[in-house]
Amino acid sequence: MPPAPDRSRFLAACRLEPTDVTPVWFMRQAGRYLPEYRALRERHTLLELCHEPDLAAEVTLQPVNRLGVDAAILFADILLPFEPLGLGLTFTAGEGPQITRPIRDPSQVAALPPVDPAAELGFVLEAARLAARALPPEVPLIGFAGAPFTLASYAIEGEGSRTFARTKRFMYAEPAAWHALLERLAELVGRYLALQAAAGARALQLFDSWVGCLSPQDYTAYVLPHTRRALALAAEGGVPVIHFGTGTTAFLGEFAAAGGDVIGVDWRVPLDVAWQAVGPTRAIQGNLDPAALLAPAPVLRTLVRDVLARAGGRPGHIFNLGHGVLPETPVAAVQAVVEWVHGG
Ligand code: CP3
């Protein structure tokens, strides 16, 4: 039975309702593995694509047209709020994000300017409006933002990190400034997410991509209250919220306790084990290793089947990767995964 236009199979799964087949979409489904994305990137920088609503909406739709996925994720970046926060944001080819004025001193937290996301991130909201209007009704738009911890890690490190040494030093040495910073970020992203829902996003995802670098105790003490606040504000948008993290196996119960209608997990935990830890009242998203899409087709097929078998056909599973699509991924592999997930 095809999904009713106002009740996509992706949204049904978010609400733990049964679906005809398992819904599927991919983190980073718009990106460098797609030739049509690379073609646009030859003419525009990443930040131009984000700042120009027509282009952002166009990129949002590219994977929907190509792949037949059950949801579209808005084209933007979790670091865009750093621009109105005055931290300075650039992307250098091959090196990822660079923050030009990183937070290294507690006084910088108190000096952060107030940010009105409706105005200063209005270009993202406009892209959401355009994309939502252009999408077929059975393919909802997902809005997103970075979680307080993951954003703080970039704000403090000034770039990506393996050890998060500066972040953790700041957290341990300056707890008052740490909590003030995460409070500011939680308020900002929570309101920003609710605004994305008002602009047409029919689900929201909070990315805590690097939170798995923390011990369970530190997660609970230094991060959980702020994530909970961000998720509570996002919930005011009135649409399902996905709470995603990687490396969260050791504290999945706490991670889920912070909130989210759907919990997103990576491949380092078997899906059934994760779902058990999260509990039966929450939907689950994941969790194929993105590198599986580089495997020969029969191997990939076995790995896809394993994820589906662990979900066991229970309502509330949204098929996804455990993290974003890798740039070297063949488009045909992504298409095959969609077919296999939909075909059973
Ligand atoms: O299709 C989609 O998923 C939507 C668009 C999207 C982007 N960034 C565009 C982008 C989303 C959801 C993000 C989220 C994001 N951005 C996260 C959280 C998800 C994750 O992967 O953990 C993080 C940590 C960032 C920060 C960021 N942006 C990094 C570390 C990088 C460089 C690394 C890389 O993948 O190149 C970016 C750049 C970026 N953001 C690209 C895209 C498509 C790279 C493409 C380009 O240069 O054109």
Residues whose N, C-alpha, C, O or C-beta is under 5 A from the ligand:
A	BS01	CP3	F26 M27 R28 Q29 A30 G31 R41 L46 I73 L74 F75 A76 D77 I78 G96 P97 F207 S209 G324
